[in-house]
Amino acid sequence: MNSLTLRKKLHNYIDSVEQDKLEAIYTILKNDMVEDSFLTLDQKKELDLRLEEYMLGKGKNYSWNEAFAVIKTNLV
């Protein structure tokens, strides 16, 4: 099962699970969780959308060299 499918299954399960199971899942995962407080909700949504597109092989993705060339060109 690929990670995108796994994430969707987990999201669906978490959205419908009972409170006690939800708390147990949170207890297991809370030490690995990183707060995204430095991102606004809109920024987080955009980042999630771009990640999903990347995982599905959609959209334009750049290598480090391509990104550097674009930046270098636009600074001149």
C-alpha positions as CSV (number, residue, x, y, z in Angstrom):
1,M,0.0,0.0,0.0
2,N,1.5,3.4,-1.0
3,S,1.8,6.2,1.6
4,L,-1.0,8.3,0.0
5,T,-3.5,5.5,0.3
6,L,-2.3,4.7,3.8
7,R,-2.7,8.4,4.8
8,K,-6.3,8.5,3.4
9,K,-7.3,5.3,5.2
10,L,-5.9,6.7,8.5
11,H,-7.6,10.0,8.0
12,N,-10.9,8.3,7.3
13,Y,-10.5,6.1,10.4
14,I,-9.5,9.0,12.7
15,D,-12.4,11.1,11.5
16,S,-14.9,8.4,12.6
17,V,-13.2,6.7,15.6
18,E,-14.5,6.8,19.1
19,Q,-12.9,9.2,21.6
20,D,-11.0,6.6,23.7
21,K,-9.4,5.1,20.5
22,L,-8.6,8.6,19.3
23,E,-6.9,9.4,22.6
24,A,-4.9,6.2,22.4
25,I,-3.7,7.0,18.9
26,Y,-2.7,10.5,19.9
27,T,-0.8,9.1,22.9
28,I,1.2,6.8,20.6
29,L,2.0,9.5,18.1
30,K,2.2,12.8,20.1
31,N,6.0,12.6,20.6
32,D,6.5,12.4,16.8
33,M,4.1,15.3,16.0
34,V,5.5,18.7,15.1
35,E,3.3,21.7,15.5
36,D,2.9,23.8,12.3
37,S,2.1,27.0,14.3
38,F,4.4,29.0,12.0
39,L,2.1,28.3,9.1
40,T,-1.3,29.9,8.5
41,L,-4.2,27.5,7.8
42,D,-4.1,28.6,4.1
43,Q,-0.4,28.0,3.9
44,K,-0.8,24.5,5.4
45,K,-3.6,23.7,2.9
46,E,-1.4,24.8,0.0
47,L,1.5,22.8,1.3
48,D,-0.7,19.7,1.7
49,L,-2.1,20.2,-1.8
50,R,1.4,20.4,-3.3
51,L,2.6,17.4,-1.3
52,E,-0.4,15.4,-2.6
53,E,0.4,16.5,-6.2
54,Y,4.0,15.5,-5.7
55,M,3.1,12.1,-4.3
56,L,0.8,11.5,-7.3
57,G,3.5,12.6,-9.8
58,K,1.4,15.7,-10.9
59,G,2.5,19.3,-11.1
60,K,5.9,20.7,-11.8
61,N,8.7,19.7,-9.5
62,Y,12.2,21.1,-9.7
63,S,15.6,19.5,-8.8
64,W,18.0,21.6,-6.7
65,N,19.9,22.5,-9.9
66,E,16.8,23.6,-11.7
67,A,15.5,25.7,-8.8
68,F,19.0,27.3,-8.4
69,A,19.0,28.2,-12.2
70,V,15.6,29.8,-12.0
71,I,16.5,31.8,-8.9
72,K,19.8,32.9,-10.4
73,T,18.1,33.9,-13.7
74,N,15.5,36.0,-11.9
75,L,18.0,37.8,-9.7
76,V,19.9,39.1,-12.7
